[in-house]
Amino acid sequence: MSRPVVSVLRSLDVLACFDGSERALSVADVAVAADLSRGTAHRLLHTLVGLGYLVVDGGSFQLTPHVLKLGHGYLRTDPLGSVAQRVLDDLTLATGLHSAVGVLDGDEVIVVAAASAVGPLSVSTTVGSRLPAGLTSLGRVLLAGDVAGHQQVEGEFDLQLRSIGVPIVSVDGDLVGALSVVTGQSDFTMRRLVDEMRTPATDAATAISTALTLEKALSDG
């Protein structure tokens, strides 16, 4: 196995510091978050400025739209997000509840498609959001690795939220993602959510799997 290039690893660590919790970060902020000396953080930040990934203003660094290129290749080569989005739009329209599809990345779930319900109680999760896997139904489905059944979570990631998650399984039987339906409505108990949304969620996951199979057949043909 080739030895990793330390400067590349550190540059990625610096970019990972810009996780959206703060709009702008200083050299000191990045040094602490990435466990680097201030000198190393300063050099890496200005290298990333030179490459166009960051912009600096008065000692504060911010991401630029150029960073979107890093994820564009993944989104283009993995059809899960685009296929799932169409299904989620229909699911949320039919149920009036937020829905999302995610994949596992370490101990987090990355949302690759999401549809938000209309109204004051709508849940705000967007494409690219990173969620703690162990505290979400999406994550628990993926961590369990099961290709059947469901996972449910109430009040763990957010005290007001309840969610049910189901697996998205490929035609080969592989777990390729998870789908969740989420509500913050007080009259939607956990039991009601499971009873009323398990079947629509499972049907939506099956529709995504079928669409992925068709898309693969078309691309291979």
HUBELKA-V521455 format. One record per helix or strand of 3 or more residues. SS is the DSSP state (helix for helix, strand for strand). FROM is the first residue (numbers start at 1). LEN is the number of residues. If there is no record, write none. Layout:
ss=SS from=FROM len=LEN
ss=SS from=FROM len=LEN
This chain:
ss=helix from=6 len=12
ss=helix from=27 len=7
ss=helix from=38 len=13
ss=strand from=54 len=4
ss=strand from=60 len=4
ss=helix from=65 len=13
ss=helix from=80 len=16
ss=strand from=98 len=8
ss=strand from=108 len=8
ss=strand from=130 len=3
ss=helix from=133 len=3
ss=helix from=137 len=8
ss=strand from=150 len=5
ss=strand from=162 len=8
ss=strand from=175 len=9
ss=helix from=190 len=31
